């Protein structure tokens, strides 16, 4: 999936969290973020700090690849 917007980031996080069988509260605790922050990210409503997004990605076993074209891919 190409990740171009925060809504795309949110969809990737939500889908991976659900596949992992984690609640938002569980993932937030394990990633070191608040549940409210995670809810906002999943909804695409926040300009999330990249380090926090990467912490959540790491907990879910996701990687982020950046192409030379300037697009993000999750």
PDB file of N, H, CA, C and O in Angstrom:
ATOM      1  N   UNK A   1       0.836  -1.180   0.000  1.00  0.00           N
ATOM      2  CA  UNK A   1       0.000   0.000   0.000  1.00  0.00           C
ATOM      3  C   UNK A   1       0.880   1.242   0.000  1.00  0.00           C
ATOM      4  O   UNK A   1       1.844   1.322   0.762  1.00  0.00           O
ATOM      5  N   UNK A   2       0.563   2.184  -0.828  1.00  0.00           N
ATOM      6  H   UNK A   2      -0.220   2.119  -1.447  1.00  0.00           H
ATOM      7  CA  UNK A   2       1.269   3.459  -0.815  1.00  0.00           C
ATOM      8  C   UNK A   2       0.697   4.313   0.299  1.00  0.00           C
ATOM      9  O   UNK A   2      -0.518   4.418   0.468  1.00  0.00           O
ATOM     10  N   UNK A   3       1.586   4.914   1.046  1.00  0.00           N
ATOM     11  H   UNK A   3       2.573   4.829   0.910  1.00  0.00           H
ATOM     12  CA  UNK A   3       1.187   5.781   2.146  1.00  0.00           C
ATOM     13  C   UNK A   3       1.513   7.202   1.749  1.00  0.00           C
ATOM     14  O   UNK A   3       2.680   7.582   1.652  1.00  0.00           O
ATOM     15  N   UNK A   4       0.468   7.990   1.520  1.00  0.00           N
ATOM     16  H   UNK A   4      -0.480   7.682   1.599  1.00  0.00           H
ATOM     17  CA  UNK A   4       0.661   9.363   1.060  1.00  0.00           C
ATOM     18  C   UNK A   4       0.097  10.388   2.029  1.00  0.00           C
ATOM     19  O   UNK A   4       0.499  11.551   2.004  1.00  0.00           O
ATOM     20  N   UNK A   5      -0.813   9.977   2.867  1.00  0.00           N
ATOM     21  H   UNK A   5      -1.140   9.032   2.887  1.00  0.00           H
ATOM     22  CA  UNK A   5      -1.465  10.912   3.785  1.00  0.00           C
ATOM     23  C   UNK A   5      -1.497  10.314   5.182  1.00  0.00           C
ATOM     24  O   UNK A   5      -1.220   9.128   5.367  1.00  0.00           O
ATOM     25  N   UNK A   6      -1.835  11.139   6.162  1.00  0.00           N
ATOM     26  H   UNK A   6      -2.060  12.102   6.012  1.00  0.00           H
ATOM     27  CA  UNK A   6      -1.998  10.616   7.516  1.00  0.00           C
ATOM     28  C   UNK A   6      -3.156   9.631   7.583  1.00  0.00           C
ATOM     29  O   UNK A   6      -3.134   8.719   8.409  1.00  0.00           O
ATOM     30  N   UNK A   7      -4.162   9.792   6.736  1.00  0.00           N
ATOM     31  H   UNK A   7      -4.180  10.533   6.064  1.00  0.00           H
ATOM     32  CA  UNK A   7      -5.256   8.815   6.693  1.00  0.00           C
ATOM     33  C   UNK A   7      -4.720   7.455   6.252  1.00  0.00           C
ATOM     34  O   UNK A   7      -5.156   6.423   6.761  1.00  0.00           O
ATOM     35  N   UNK A   8      -3.777   7.447   5.309  1.00  0.00           N
ATOM     36  H   UNK A   8      -3.422   8.285   4.895  1.00  0.00           H
ATOM     37  CA  UNK A   8      -3.144   6.194   4.879  1.00  0.00           C
ATOM     38  C   UNK A   8      -2.346   5.569   6.016  1.00  0.00           C
ATOM     39  O   UNK A   8      -2.402   4.359   6.231  1.00  0.00           O
ATOM     40  N   UNK A   9      -1.596   6.407   6.748  1.00  0.00           N
ATOM     41  H   UNK A   9      -1.551   7.391   6.574  1.00  0.00           H
ATOM     42  CA  UNK A   9      -0.838   5.909   7.901  1.00  0.00           C
ATOM     43  C   UNK A   9      -1.805   5.287   8.900  1.00  0.00           C
ATOM     44  O   UNK A   9      -1.566   4.192   9.409  1.00  0.00           O
ATOM     45  N   UNK A  10      -2.883   5.983   9.172  1.00  0.00           N
ATOM     46  H   UNK A  10      -3.077   6.873   8.759  1.00  0.00           H
ATOM     47  CA  UNK A  10      -3.874   5.466  10.117  1.00  0.00           C
ATOM     48  C   UNK A  10      -4.451   4.138   9.693  1.00  0.00           C
ATOM     49  O   UNK A  10      -4.631   3.243  10.519  1.00  0.00           O
ATOM     50  N   UNK A  11      -4.745   3.999   8.412  1.00  0.00           N
ATOM     51  H   UNK A  11      -4.599   4.726   7.741  1.00  0.00           H
ATOM     52  CA  UNK A  11      -5.296   2.742   7.909  1.00  0.00           C
ATOM     53  C   UNK A  11      -4.300   1.600   8.053  1.00  0.00           C
ATOM     54  O   UNK A  11      -4.677   0.484   8.412  1.00  0.00           O
ATOM     55  N   UNK A  12      -3.032   1.877   7.774  1.00  0.00           N
ATOM     56  H   UNK A  12      -2.726   2.783   7.483  1.00  0.00           H
ATOM     57  CA  UNK A  12      -1.995   0.854   7.909  1.00  0.00           C
ATOM     58  C   UNK A  12      -1.883   0.416   9.373  1.00  0.00           C
ATOM     59  O   UNK A  12      -1.831  -0.777   9.669  1.00  0.00           O
ATOM     60  N   UNK A  13      -1.847   1.389  10.278  1.00  0.00           N
ATOM     61  H   UNK A  13      -1.889   2.359  10.037  1.00  0.00           H
ATOM     62  CA  UNK A  13      -1.723   1.077  11.703  1.00  0.00           C
ATOM     63  C   UNK A  13      -2.940   0.282  12.179  1.00  0.00           C
ATOM     64  O   UNK A  13      -2.790  -0.747  12.838  1.00  0.00           O
ATOM     65  N   UNK A  14      -4.126   0.750  11.852  1.00  0.00           N
ATOM     66  H   UNK A  14      -4.247   1.587  11.317  1.00  0.00           H
ATOM     67  CA  UNK A  14      -5.358   0.069  12.289  1.00  0.00           C
ATOM     68  C   UNK A  14      -5.419  -1.360  11.763  1.00  0.00           C
ATOM     69  O   UNK A  14      -5.715  -2.287  12.517  1.00  0.00           O
ATOM     70  N   UNK A  15      -5.142  -1.546  10.479  1.00  0.00           N
ATOM     71  H   UNK A  15      -4.901  -0.794   9.866  1.00  0.00           H
ATOM     72  CA  UNK A  15      -5.197  -2.893   9.902  1.00  0.00           C
ATOM     73  C   UNK A  15      -4.183  -3.826  10.553  1.00  0.00           C
ATOM     74  O   UNK A  15      -4.505  -4.970  10.876  1.00  0.00           O
ATOM     75  N   UNK A  16      -2.969  -3.344  10.744  1.00  0.00           N
ATOM     76  H   UNK A  16      -2.707  -2.415  10.482  1.00  0.00           H
ATOM     77  CA  UNK A  16      -1.936  -4.181  11.364  1.00  0.00           C
ATOM     78  C   UNK A  16      -2.273  -4.477  12.825  1.00  0.00           C
ATOM     79  O   UNK A  16      -2.041  -5.587  13.304  1.00  0.00           O
ATOM     80  N   UNK A  17      -2.819  -3.486  13.531  1.00  0.00           N
ATOM     81  H   UNK A  17      -3.007  -2.584  13.141  1.00  0.00           H
ATOM     82  CA  UNK A  17      -3.204  -3.700  14.933  1.00  0.00           C
ATOM     83  C   UNK A  17      -4.279  -4.764  15.035  1.00  0.00           C
ATOM     84  O   UNK A  17      -4.210  -5.648  15.889  1.00  0.00           O
ATOM     85  N   UNK A  18      -5.270  -4.677  14.166  1.00  0.00           N
ATOM     86  H   UNK A  18      -5.326  -3.959  13.473  1.00  0.00           H
ATOM     87  CA  UNK A  18      -6.352  -5.659  14.181  1.00  0.00           C
ATOM     88  C   UNK A  18      -5.848  -7.051  13.810  1.00  0.00           C
ATOM     89  O   UNK A  18      -6.261  -8.040  14.415  1.00  0.00           O
ATOM     90  N   UNK A  19      -4.960  -7.134  12.820  1.00  0.00           N
ATOM     91  H   UNK A  19      -4.624  -6.330  12.328  1.00  0.00           H
ATOM     92  CA  UNK A  19      -4.379  -8.438  12.457  1.00  0.00           C
ATOM     93  C   UNK A  19      -3.580  -9.028  13.614  1.00  0.00           C
ATOM     94  O   UNK A  19      -3.528 -10.246  13.786  1.00  0.00           O
ATOM     95  N   UNK A  20      -2.951  -8.148  14.414  1.00  0.00           N
ATOM     96  H   UNK A  20      -2.992  -7.159  14.275  1.00  0.00           H
ATOM     97  CA  UNK A  20      -2.167  -8.606  15.561  1.00  0.00           C
ATOM     98  C   UNK A  20      -3.051  -8.951  16.757  1.00  0.00           C
ATOM     99  O   UNK A  20      -2.564  -9.478  17.758  1.00  0.00           O
ATOM    100  N   UNK A  21      -4.332  -8.660  16.659  1.00  0.00           N
ATOM    101  H   UNK A  21      -4.727  -8.232  15.847  1.00  0.00           H
ATOM    102  CA  UNK A  21      -5.250  -8.964  17.743  1.00  0.00           C
ATOM    103  C   UNK A  21      -5.086  -8.055  18.949  1.00  0.00           C
ATOM    104  O   UNK A  21      -5.360  -8.460  20.079  1.00  0.00           O
ATOM    105  N   UNK A  22      -4.640  -6.831  18.712  1.00  0.00           N
ATOM    106  H   UNK A  22      -4.417  -6.503  17.795  1.00  0.00           H
ATOM    107  CA  UNK A  22      -4.412  -5.891  19.810  1.00  0.00           C
ATOM    108  C   UNK A  22      -5.523  -4.851  19.862  1.00  0.00           C
ATOM    109  O   UNK A  22      -6.043  -4.434  18.827  1.00  0.00           O
ATOM    110  N   UNK A  23      -5.880  -4.439  21.061  1.00  0.00           N
ATOM    111  H   UNK A  23      -5.458  -4.777  21.902  1.00  0.00           H
ATOM    112  CA  UNK A  23      -6.773  -3.298  21.215  1.00  0.00           C
ATOM    113  C   UNK A  23      -5.949  -2.032  21.077  1.00  0.00           C
ATOM    114  O   UNK A  23      -4.720  -2.068  21.121  1.00  0.00           O
ATOM    115  N   UNK A  24      -6.635  -0.917  20.909  1.00  0.00           N
ATOM    116  H   UNK A  24      -7.634  -0.887  20.873  1.00  0.00           H
ATOM    117  CA  UNK A  24      -5.923   0.351  20.861  1.00  0.00           C
ATOM    118  C   UNK A  24      -5.176   0.592  22.170  1.00  0.00           C
ATOM    119  O   UNK A  24      -4.043   1.073  22.159  1.00  0.00           O
ATOM    120  N   UNK A  25      -5.796   0.264  23.280  1.00  0.00           N
ATOM    121  H   UNK A  25      -6.716  -0.126  23.289  1.00  0.00           H
ATOM    122  CA  UNK A  25      -5.155   0.471  24.584  1.00  0.00           C
ATOM    123  C   UNK A  25      -3.895  -0.384  24.717  1.00  0.00           C
ATOM    124  O   UNK A  25      -2.876   0.089  25.222  1.00  0.00           O
ATOM    125  N   UNK A  26      -3.960  -1.639  24.268  1.00  0.00           N
ATOM    126  H   UNK A  26      -4.788  -2.023  23.858  1.00  0.00           H
ATOM    127  CA  UNK A  26      -2.786  -2.526  24.363  1.00  0.00           C
ATOM    128  C   UNK A  26      -1.643  -2.009  23.504  1.00  0.00           C
ATOM    129  O   UNK A  26      -0.500  -1.945  23.957  1.00  0.00           O
ATOM    130  N   UNK A  27      -1.951  -1.640  22.264  1.00  0.00           N
ATOM    131  H   UNK A  27      -2.879  -1.692  21.897  1.00  0.00           H
ATOM    132  CA  UNK A  27      -0.907  -1.150  21.375  1.00  0.00           C
ATOM    133  C   UNK A  27      -0.321   0.154  21.897  1.00  0.00           C
ATOM    134  O   UNK A  27       0.894   0.348  21.848  1.00  0.00           O
ATOM    135  N   UNK A  28      -1.163   1.043  22.394  1.00  0.00           N
ATOM    136  H   UNK A  28      -2.150   0.885  22.433  1.00  0.00           H
ATOM    137  CA  UNK A  28      -0.671   2.313  22.927  1.00  0.00           C
ATOM    138  C   UNK A  28       0.298   2.065  24.077  1.00  0.00           C
ATOM    139  O   UNK A  28       1.375   2.659  24.121  1.00  0.00           O
ATOM    140  N   UNK A  29      -0.078   1.196  25.002  1.00  0.00           N
ATOM    141  H   UNK A  29      -0.953   0.714  24.966  1.00  0.00           H
ATOM    142  CA  UNK A  29       0.788   0.903  26.151  1.00  0.00           C
ATOM    143  C   UNK A  29       2.113   0.316  25.691  1.00  0.00           C
ATOM    144  O   UNK A  29       3.173   0.728  26.161  1.00  0.00           O
ATOM    145  N   UNK A  30       2.057  -0.643  24.774  1.00  0.00           N
ATOM    146  H   UNK A  30       1.195  -0.978  24.392  1.00  0.00           H
ATOM    147  CA  UNK A  30       3.270  -1.316  24.309  1.00  0.00           C
ATOM    148  C   UNK A  30       4.159  -0.397  23.484  1.00  0.00           C
ATOM    149  O   UNK A  30       5.372  -0.595  23.426  1.00  0.00           O
ATOM    150  N   UNK A  31       3.567   0.606  22.847  1.00  0.00           N
ATOM    151  H   UNK A  31       2.581   0.767  22.894  1.00  0.00           H
ATOM    152  CA  UNK A  31       4.325   1.534  21.994  1.00  0.00           C
ATOM    153  C   UNK A  31       4.780   2.777  22.737  1.00  0.00           C
ATOM    154  O   UNK A  31       5.586   3.548  22.216  1.00  0.00           O
ATOM    155  N   UNK A  32       4.276   2.983  23.949  1.00  0.00           N
ATOM    156  H   UNK A  32       3.622   2.357  24.373  1.00  0.00           H
ATOM    157  CA  UNK A  32       4.657   4.160  24.715  1.00  0.00           C
ATOM    158  C   UNK A  32       3.956   5.433  24.289  1.00  0.00           C
ATOM    159  O   UNK A  32       4.498   6.527  24.448  1.00  0.00           O
ATOM    160  N   UNK A  33       2.749   5.299  23.746  1.00  0.00           N
ATOM    161  H   UNK A  33       2.309   4.411  23.617  1.00  0.00           H
ATOM    162  CA  UNK A  33       1.947   6.463  23.363  1.00  0.00           C
ATOM    163  C   UNK A  33       0.616   6.380  24.093  1.00  0.00           C
ATOM    164  O   UNK A  33       0.272   5.331  24.639  1.00  0.00           O
ATOM    165  N   UNK A  34      -0.139   7.478  24.107  1.00  0.00           N
ATOM    166  H   UNK A  34       0.140   8.330  23.663  1.00  0.00           H
ATOM    167  CA  UNK A  34      -1.449   7.442  24.749  1.00  0.00           C
ATOM    168  C   UNK A  34      -2.475   6.820  23.799  1.00  0.00           C
ATOM    169  O   UNK A  34      -2.308   6.850  22.580  1.00  0.00           O
ATOM    170  N   UNK A  35      -3.534   6.259  24.376  1.00  0.00           N
ATOM    171  H   UNK A  35      -3.670   6.235  25.366  1.00  0.00           H
ATOM    172  CA  UNK A  35      -4.601   5.695  23.555  1.00  0.00           C
ATOM    173  C   UNK A  35      -5.234   6.799  22.710  1.00  0.00           C
ATOM    174  O   UNK A  35      -5.559   6.577  21.543  1.00  0.00           O
ATOM    175  N   UNK A  36      -5.410   7.983  23.290  1.00  0.00           N
ATOM    176  H   UNK A  36      -5.146   8.163  24.237  1.00  0.00           H
ATOM    177  CA  UNK A  36      -6.017   9.094  22.560  1.00  0.00           C
ATOM    178  C   UNK A  36      -5.187   9.471  21.335  1.00  0.00           C
ATOM    179  O   UNK A  36      -5.734   9.766  20.272  1.00  0.00           O
ATOM    180  N   UNK A  37      -3.858   9.459  21.493  1.00  0.00           N
ATOM    181  H   UNK A  37      -3.413   9.220  22.357  1.00  0.00           H
ATOM    182  CA  UNK A  37      -2.972   9.757  20.371  1.00  0.00           C
ATOM    183  C   UNK A  37      -3.153   8.710  19.278  1.00  0.00           C
ATOM    184  O   UNK A  37      -3.250   9.044  18.097  1.00  0.00           O
ATOM    185  N   UNK A  38      -3.199   7.430  19.684  1.00  0.00           N
ATOM    186  H   UNK A  38      -3.120   7.158  20.643  1.00  0.00           H
ATOM    187  CA  UNK A  38      -3.351   6.342  18.720  1.00  0.00           C
ATOM    188  C   UNK A  38      -4.692   6.421  18.008  1.00  0.00           C
ATOM    189  O   UNK A  38      -4.764   6.200  16.799  1.00  0.00           O
ATOM    190  N   UNK A  39      -5.756   6.732  18.741  1.00  0.00           N
ATOM    191  H   UNK A  39      -5.698   6.911  19.723  1.00  0.00           H
ATOM    192  CA  UNK A  39      -7.081   6.885  18.130  1.00  0.00           C
ATOM    193  C   UNK A  39      -7.027   7.969  17.049  1.00  0.00           C
ATOM    194  O   UNK A  39      -7.563   7.790  15.955  1.00  0.00           O
ATOM    195  N   UNK A  40      -6.376   9.092  17.365  1.00  0.00           N
ATOM    196  H   UNK A  40      -5.941   9.238  18.253  1.00  0.00           H
ATOM    197  CA  UNK A  40      -6.271  10.189  16.394  1.00  0.00           C
ATOM    198  C   UNK A  40      -5.465   9.772  15.172  1.00  0.00           C
ATOM    199  O   UNK A  40      -5.837  10.103  14.046  1.00  0.00           O
ATOM    200  N   UNK A  41      -4.362   9.047  15.376  1.00  0.00           N
ATOM    201  H   UNK A  41      -4.059   8.778  16.290  1.00  0.00           H
ATOM    202  CA  UNK A  41      -3.548   8.580  14.246  1.00  0.00           C
ATOM    203  C   UNK A  41      -4.370   7.651  13.361  1.00  0.00           C
ATOM    204  O   UNK A  41      -4.385   7.808  12.140  1.00  0.00           O
ATOM    205  N   UNK A  42      -5.053   6.682  13.972  1.00  0.00           N
ATOM    206  H   UNK A  42      -5.041   6.554  14.963  1.00  0.00           H
ATOM    207  CA  UNK A  42      -5.852   5.738  13.181  1.00  0.00           C
ATOM    208  C   UNK A  42      -6.941   6.446  12.390  1.00  0.00           C
ATOM    209  O   UNK A  42      -7.326   5.991  11.313  1.00  0.00           O
ATOM    210  N   UNK A  43      -7.440   7.560  12.922  1.00  0.00           N
ATOM    211  H   UNK A  43      -7.128   7.930  13.797  1.00  0.00           H
ATOM    212  CA  UNK A  43      -8.478   8.328  12.233  1.00  0.00           C
ATOM    213  C   UNK A  43      -7.890   9.324  11.229  1.00  0.00           C
ATOM    214  O   UNK A  43      -8.632   9.994  10.511  1.00  0.00           O
ATOM    215  N   UNK A  44      -6.550   9.423  11.179  1.00  0.00           N
ATOM    216  H   UNK A  44      -5.946   8.880  11.762  1.00  0.00           H
ATOM    217  CA  UNK A  44      -5.902  10.349  10.257  1.00  0.00           C
ATOM    218  C   UNK A  44      -6.080  11.794  10.653  1.00  0.00           C
ATOM    219  O   UNK A  44      -5.983  12.686   9.811  1.00  0.00           O
ATOM    220  N   UNK A  45      -6.344  12.044  11.949  1.00  0.00           N
ATOM    221  H   UNK A  45      -6.423  11.320  12.633  1.00  0.00           H
ATOM    222  CA  UNK A  45      -6.672  13.394  12.399  1.00  0.00           C
ATOM    223  C   UNK A  45      -5.515  14.173  12.996  1.00  0.00           C
ATOM    224  O   UNK A  45      -5.716  15.314  13.411  1.00  0.00           O
ATOM    225  N   UNK A  46      -4.342  13.627  13.059  1.00  0.00           N
ATOM    226  H   UNK A  46      -4.179  12.699  12.723  1.00  0.00           H
ATOM    227  CA  UNK A  46      -3.266  14.336  13.729  1.00  0.00           C
ATOM    228  C   UNK A  46      -2.008  14.375  12.869  1.00  0.00           C
ATOM    229  O   UNK A  46      -1.702  13.402  12.179  1.00  0.00           O
ATOM    230  N   UNK A  47      -1.285  15.472  12.900  1.00  0.00           N
ATOM    231  H   UNK A  47      -1.534  16.263  13.460  1.00  0.00           H
ATOM    232  CA  UNK A  47       0.024  15.480  12.239  1.00  0.00           C
ATOM    233  C   UNK A  47       1.024  14.790  13.169  1.00  0.00           C
ATOM    234  O   UNK A  47       1.838  15.445  13.821  1.00  0.00           O
ATOM    235  N   UNK A  48       0.951  13.491  13.218  1.00  0.00           N
ATOM    236  H   UNK A  48       0.290  12.959  12.689  1.00  0.00           H
ATOM    237  CA  UNK A  48       1.723  12.682  14.167  1.00  0.00           C
ATOM    238  C   UNK A  48       3.220  12.893  14.003  1.00  0.00           C
ATOM    239  O   UNK A  48       3.726  13.073  12.896  1.00  0.00           O
ATOM    240  N   UNK A  49       3.906  12.865  15.126  1.00  0.00           N
ATOM    241  H   UNK A  49       3.495  12.719  16.025  1.00  0.00           H
ATOM    242  CA  UNK A  49       5.361  12.940  15.114  1.00  0.00           C
ATOM    243  C   UNK A  49       5.910  11.627  14.567  1.00  0.00           C
ATOM    244  O   UNK A  49       5.527  10.551  15.026  1.00  0.00           O
ATOM    245  N   UNK A  50       6.789  11.711  13.607  1.00  0.00           N
ATOM    246  H   UNK A  50       7.101  12.585  13.234  1.00  0.00           H
ATOM    247  CA  UNK A  50       7.324  10.515  12.965  1.00  0.00           C
ATOM    248  C   UNK A  50       7.952   9.532  13.954  1.00  0.00           C
ATOM    249  O   UNK A  50       7.742   8.328  13.804  1.00  0.00           O
ATOM    250  N   UNK A  51       8.712   9.983  14.958  1.00  0.00           N
ATOM    251  H   UNK A  51       8.883  10.961  15.080  1.00  0.00           H
ATOM    252  CA  UNK A  51       9.281   9.003  15.887  1.00  0.00           C
ATOM    253  C   UNK A  51       8.214   8.161  16.589  1.00  0.00           C
ATOM    254  O   UNK A  51       8.412   6.967  16.813  1.00  0.00           O
ATOM    255  N   UNK A  52       7.101   8.775  16.929  1.00  0.00           N
ATOM    256  H   UNK A  52       6.940   9.745  16.746  1.00  0.00           H
ATOM    257  CA  UNK A  52       6.018   8.006  17.567  1.00  0.00           C
ATOM    258  C   UNK A  52       5.406   7.021  16.580  1.00  0.00           C
ATOM    259  O   UNK A  52       5.131   5.873  16.929  1.00  0.00           O
ATOM    260  N   UNK A  53       5.192   7.472  15.346  1.00  0.00           N
ATOM    261  H   UNK A  53       5.415   8.405  15.062  1.00  0.00           H
ATOM    262  CA  UNK A  53       4.644   6.565  14.321  1.00  0.00           C
ATOM    263  C   UNK A  53       5.585   5.376  14.148  1.00  0.00           C
ATOM    264  O   UNK A  53       5.136   4.234  14.054  1.00  0.00           O
ATOM    265  N   UNK A  54       6.880   5.645  14.107  1.00  0.00           N
ATOM    266  H   UNK A  54       7.245   6.573  14.184  1.00  0.00           H
ATOM    267  CA  UNK A  54       7.842   4.551  13.946  1.00  0.00           C
ATOM    268  C   UNK A  54       7.828   3.603  15.141  1.00  0.00           C
ATOM    269  O   UNK A  54       8.013   2.399  14.965  1.00  0.00           O
ATOM    270  N   UNK A  55       7.611   4.115  16.356  1.00  0.00           N
ATOM    271  H   UNK A  55       7.460   5.093  16.500  1.00  0.00           H
ATOM    272  CA  UNK A  55       7.479   3.244  17.523  1.00  0.00           C
ATOM    273  C   UNK A  55       6.290   2.301  17.370  1.00  0.00           C
ATOM    274  O   UNK A  55       6.386   1.115  17.686  1.00  0.00           O
ATOM    275  N   UNK A  56       5.177   2.831  16.888  1.00  0.00           N
ATOM    276  H   UNK A  56       5.099   3.795  16.632  1.00  0.00           H
ATOM    277  CA  UNK A  56       3.981   2.010  16.671  1.00  0.00           C
ATOM    278  C   UNK A  56       4.249   1.003  15.558  1.00  0.00           C
ATOM    279  O   UNK A  56       3.907  -0.171  15.698  1.00  0.00           O
ATOM    280  N   UNK A  57       4.859   1.443  14.452  1.00  0.00           N
ATOM    281  H   UNK A  57       5.137   2.396  14.339  1.00  0.00           H
ATOM    282  CA  UNK A  57       5.199   0.525  13.369  1.00  0.00           C
ATOM    283  C   UNK A  57       6.080  -0.611  13.889  1.00  0.00           C
ATOM    284  O   UNK A  57       5.848  -1.776  13.567  1.00  0.00           O
ATOM    285  N   UNK A  58       7.088  -0.273  14.691  1.00  0.00           N
ATOM    286  H   UNK A  58       7.277   0.673  14.953  1.00  0.00           H
ATOM    287  CA  UNK A  58       8.003  -1.291  15.216  1.00  0.00           C
ATOM    288  C   UNK A  58       7.256  -2.315  16.056  1.00  0.00           C
ATOM    289  O   UNK A  58       7.496  -3.516  15.927  1.00  0.00           O
ATOM    290  N   UNK A  59       6.363  -1.856  16.905  1.00  0.00           N
ATOM    291  H   UNK A  59       6.169  -0.881  17.009  1.00  0.00           H
ATOM    292  CA  UNK A  59       5.606  -2.773  17.755  1.00  0.00           C
ATOM    293  C   UNK A  59       4.745  -3.717  16.922  1.00  0.00           C
ATOM    294  O   UNK A  59       4.499  -4.853  17.327  1.00  0.00           O
ATOM    295  N   UNK A  60       4.287  -3.252  15.762  1.00  0.00           N
ATOM    296  H   UNK A  60       4.486  -2.329  15.433  1.00  0.00           H
ATOM    297  CA  UNK A  60       3.448  -4.068  14.884  1.00  0.00           C
ATOM    298  C   UNK A  60       4.249  -4.857  13.858  1.00  0.00           C
ATOM    299  O   UNK A  60       3.670  -5.596  13.062  1.00  0.00           O
ATOM    300  N   UNK A  61       5.561  -4.712  13.863  1.00  0.00           N
ATOM    301  H   UNK A  61       6.031  -4.111  14.510  1.00  0.00           H
ATOM    302  CA  UNK A  61       6.390  -5.434  12.906  1.00  0.00           C
ATOM    303  C   UNK A  61       6.325  -4.858  11.503  1.00  0.00           C
ATOM    304  O   UNK A  61       6.588  -5.570  10.534  1.00  0.00           O
ATOM    305  N   UNK A  62       5.977  -3.579  11.376  1.00  0.00           N
ATOM    306  H   UNK A  62       5.763  -3.001  12.164  1.00  0.00           H
ATOM    307  CA  UNK A  62       5.895  -2.928  10.070  1.00  0.00           C
ATOM    308  C   UNK A  62       7.180  -2.176   9.788  1.00  0.00           C
ATOM    309  O   UNK A  62       7.884  -1.760  10.708  1.00  0.00           O
ATOM    310  N   UNK A  63       7.481  -2.004   8.512  1.00  0.00           N
ATOM    311  H   UNK A  63       6.910  -2.342   7.765  1.00  0.00           H
ATOM    312  CA  UNK A  63       8.620  -1.194   8.106  1.00  0.00           C
ATOM    313  C   UNK A  63       8.110  -0.073   7.221  1.00  0.00           C
ATOM    314  O   UNK A  63       7.046  -0.179   6.611  1.00  0.00           O
ATOM    315  N   UNK A  64       8.871   0.990   7.158  1.00  0.00           N
ATOM    316  H   UNK A  64       9.735   1.077   7.653  1.00  0.00           H
ATOM    317  CA  UNK A  64       8.527   2.135   6.333  1.00  0.00           C
ATOM    318  C   UNK A  64       9.631   2.301   5.307  1.00  0.00           C
ATOM    319  O   UNK A  64      10.797   2.460   5.667  1.00  0.00           O
ATOM    320  N   UNK A  65       9.272   2.265   4.036  1.00  0.00           N
ATOM    321  H   UNK A  65       8.324   2.136   3.744  1.00  0.00           H
ATOM    322  CA  UNK A  65      10.236   2.448   2.959  1.00  0.00           C
ATOM    323  C   UNK A  65       9.947   3.771   2.268  1.00  0.00           C
ATOM    324  O   UNK A  65       8.795   4.086   1.972  1.00  0.00           O
ATOM    325  N   UNK A  66      10.975   4.526   2.019  1.00  0.00           N
ATOM    326  H   UNK A  66      11.911   4.269   2.260  1.00  0.00           H
ATOM    327  CA  UNK A  66      10.835   5.797   1.319  1.00  0.00           C
ATOM    328  C   UNK A  66      11.500   5.639  -0.035  1.00  0.00           C
ATOM    329  O   UNK A  66      12.666   5.255  -0.124  1.00  0.00           O
ATOM    330  N   UNK A  67      10.752   5.938  -1.089  1.00  0.00           N
ATOM    331  H   UNK A  67       9.805   6.250  -1.017  1.00  0.00           H
ATOM    332  CA  UNK A  67      11.300   5.786  -2.434  1.00  0.00           C
ATOM    333  C   UNK A  67      11.942   7.088  -2.901  1.00  0.00           C
ATOM    334  O   UNK A  67      11.682   8.153  -2.342  1.00  0.00           O
ATOM    335  N   UNK A  68      12.772   6.994  -3.916  1.00  0.00           N
ATOM    336  H   UNK A  68      12.984   6.129  -4.370  1.00  0.00           H
ATOM    337  CA  UNK A  68      13.413   8.165  -4.492  1.00  0.00           C
ATOM    338  C   UNK A  68      12.394   9.084  -5.152  1.00  0.00           C
ATOM    339  O   UNK A  68      12.677  10.258  -5.391  1.00  0.00           O
ATOM    340  N   UNK A  69      11.211   8.553  -5.445  1.00  0.00           N
ATOM    341  H   UNK A  69      10.982   7.599  -5.250  1.00  0.00           H
ATOM    342  CA  UNK A  69      10.150   9.338  -6.071  1.00  0.00           C
ATOM    343  C   UNK A  69       9.508  10.287  -5.054  1.00  0.00           C
ATOM    344  O   UNK A  69       8.700  11.137  -5.427  1.00  0.00           O
ATOM    345  N   UNK A  70       9.860  10.147  -3.779  1.00  0.00           N
ATOM    346  H   UNK A  70      10.517   9.456  -3.475  1.00  0.00           H
ATOM    347  CA  UNK A  70       9.294  11.018  -2.758  1.00  0.00           C
ATOM    348  C   UNK A  70       8.065  10.457  -2.101  1.00  0.00           C
ATOM    349  O   UNK A  70       7.537  11.070  -1.174  1.00  0.00           O
ATOM    350  N   UNK A  71       7.582   9.301  -2.549  1.00  0.00           N
ATOM    351  H   UNK A  71       8.011   8.803  -3.303  1.00  0.00           H
ATOM    352  CA  UNK A  71       6.392   8.710  -1.935  1.00  0.00           C
ATOM    353  C   UNK A  71       6.740   7.811  -0.788  1.00  0.00           C
ATOM    354  O   UNK A  71       7.842   7.265  -0.747  1.00  0.00           O
ATOM    355  N   UNK A  72       5.824   7.636   0.157  1.00  0.00           N
ATOM    356  H   UNK A  72       4.929   8.079   0.124  1.00  0.00           H
ATOM    357  CA  UNK A  72       6.004   6.718   1.273  1.00  0.00           C
ATOM    358  C   UNK A  72       5.295   5.420   0.942  1.00  0.00           C
ATOM    359  O   UNK A  72       4.229   5.417   0.328  1.00  0.00           O
ATOM    360  N   UNK A  73       5.893   4.331   1.352  1.00  0.00           N
ATOM    361  H   UNK A  73       6.759   4.334   1.852  1.00  0.00           H
ATOM    362  CA  UNK A  73       5.230   3.031   1.172  1.00  0.00           C
ATOM    363  C   UNK A  73       5.289   2.312   2.501  1.00  0.00           C
ATOM    364  O   UNK A  73       6.329   2.280   3.159  1.00  0.00           O
ATOM    365  N   UNK A  74       4.184   1.746   2.886  1.00  0.00           N
ATOM    366  H   UNK A  74       3.339   1.772   2.352  1.00  0.00           H
ATOM    367  CA  UNK A  74       4.121   1.007   4.140  1.00  0.00           C
ATOM    368  C   UNK A  74       4.070  -0.470   3.917  1.00  0.00           C
ATOM    369  O   UNK A  74       4.015  -1.238   4.878  1.00  0.00           O
TER     370      UNK A  74
END
